């Protein structure tokens, strides 16, 4: 399991002379994507002859200053925010990843996870390559250099894509041109938009809003988009597009609610999820209260469908990070105590429907339910805006192993008792698909179904074409 990240790329049409506008636009775009990664961040900008960069551990607000950004001059650049997995929190693993080679310079920002990274790394090491990071971006970069020595950039990217199994959204800068790439199953979100004098590619549309851009559309599964310094743009489709596996967790929890992903406003999807949850698991409670912030839209939907009054019982301290992506259990438990406070007057002597986006380990849910009961709530009926999570994610979300997931080893009654709720109700998989509004054959729900859209050793893959692709990739038939 690797990181969950946010990526951005900006190109301005041939400014003369180059300015720091690109660096500042990347800064604001990354600020809007901060929720996708809080451990490190970086920006690389190219001026036509050399690249300049800023990389730092910590938040966007901590990493950059006006003085630093003013010195980062160029007309094209890529940026990144990263949530590190345990053991990889170091400046060496801060993206974008930069490679200088005989043909020029490459900078890569990557969001996702390669399932066959070990095989690809072994292959490159057997050829004498030395790795300096734990990043999939470095694997992709080294493969790309090999292809660039014999092919043009677009064809080289196509050749590399044929070797990759897993998820990837990429913003790549090659010798002054910007390339945006989406994996062949469309698992990770990436879109592009128009900005004054150029284009931007970002993980979520909110980053375009932050830089006064206009969303054009999401990249299609397997699409490569080329943005030239001259203003030319080209779209290259590498697969038929008849198969997709968009990550359903973007709609449940990961994306900002004001983002539009694959044609769906995330806030509206979450409100529909709440309405469907009320239909599947009604209650005669007196108030509906969300676990902020990701449970708010679903709780509003639940309230509207059920007719039960919406009233907040928890207030969030928004200066505390997201506990779901913090690396250690002890840190998560401490963060919950700092992160939320109860509004006692709203909860006292009330029967409460508590709406949360998901239950992962159950420890955070137990602590929140206990807080609400301690505040005087008479009953707490937990309603979960996702199906039970019973399997890990192999495509880029930092989720626990099966042994840690509460739903893999407890019955519904056991989960309810473990979190100290009076009742519990999870949204069904079919209800989730209906609420999101995307065909179930175009969604990845492996964490809830144990069926994955790409072949993972020891797991079930539900797509024959991907399995056949794995046969020749894992089997070493590199020229097919």
C-alpha positions, 0 to 999 in steps of 0.5 A: 500500500502506497501513498495517496497524493495530489498532483498539478501541472501548469504551462504558460504559452511562451512567456517572454521573459519567463516569470514566476507565475507558474510557480505561484499557480502551482502553489495555490493549486497544491494548497487546494489539494492539501487534503490529498497529502500532508507529509511533503510537497514539491514544485519543479519549474523549467525555463527552457534551459534549466529547472528550479525546484522547492521540496520540503517536508510538511504542509504547503503553508510551511514549505513555501514563502513568497521569497522562495516562489519569486525565484522559481522562474519558468513557463512550465512546471509540476507540483505534488503533495504526498501522504507518506506511508510508514518508513518513507517519511523523508525528503528523498521521497518528496516529489516531483521526481527529477531525472537528468539524462542524455536527452534532457530533463524529466520531472514526474508527479505521480498519484497511485500505486503500481501493483507490479513495482517489485518486478519492474524494480528488479528488472531495472536493478538487473540492468545496473540502475540504482534507486535513490527513493522508494517511489513508483515515480522513480520506476516510471522515470527510469522506464521512460528514460529507456524509451526516450532514447529510442522514441519520441515522448508520446510514444515513449509514454505509451510504451511505459504504460504497457508495462504498468499494472495498477493506478497512476495519474501523472503530470510529467514535464519533458524538456519543456512540454507538459504531459498528463497521463491517466491509467488505463482503468481511470482509477485515479482522478485527473482533469485539465482546464484552461487558465489565462495564457495556458493550461493546467492539469490537476487531481481535482477540479477545485485546484483549477478553481483556486487558480481561476481556471476553467474545467474542461474535462477529466482525462479518459482512462488510458489517455495521454494529453500533450501541452506544448509551449507554443499553445498546441494541445494533443489528445492521445487515446491508448485504450478503447475506453470501454472499461473503467474502474474509478475509485469509489472512495473518492466520492465517499471520503477522499475528494473535496466535496466541491470537486467534480470528478468524472462528471459527478459533483462529489457533494451531490453524490454524498448527499444522495448517499445519505438519502439512500442510507436513510432508505436502507437503514431508517431510524426514529431518532430525534436528530441527525448529526454528522462526523465532520467534515466528510460526513456532513453532506451524507448527513444532510441527505439522510435528514432530508430523506428521513425528515429527522432534524439535522443538528450538529453535535460535533465541532471540528478543529480544522487546524488538525489533519485528517486522522484517516491518513495519519501513520500511527494508531497512537497518533490517530487516537490523539488527533481525535481528542484534539480534532473534535469537541461535542456541542453538549446542548445539542446532544443532551437527552437526544436519540442521535443518528450519527452519520460517518463516511466509513468505519475502518479499524473501529477505534475512532468510531468508538471514541466518537460514540463515547464522546457523544454519549458522555455529552448526554446523548440517550442513544447513538445510532451509527449510520455508515455511508459506505459498505463494510471495508473488508479488504485492503486497497492496492491502488494507492489508498493507505488502508490497513491490512485485513487483520486490522479491518474491523469488518473482516473479523466481526459480525454486524452485531460485533461491530456495533458492540465494539464501537458502543453504538445502539444500532449500526447500519452500513450502506449496501454496495448496490445502494452506493453504486446507485447513489454515486450515479456511475455504472458499477462496471466502471467503479473500483470497490475492491475494498468492499467486494474483494474483487479488483480491477487489476491482477493482484497476487493472491486476490481475485481480478474481475477483468479478463483483459487486465489479467491477460496483460498481467500474464505477459508483464509478469511473464517478461514478454516486454515486446508485446 
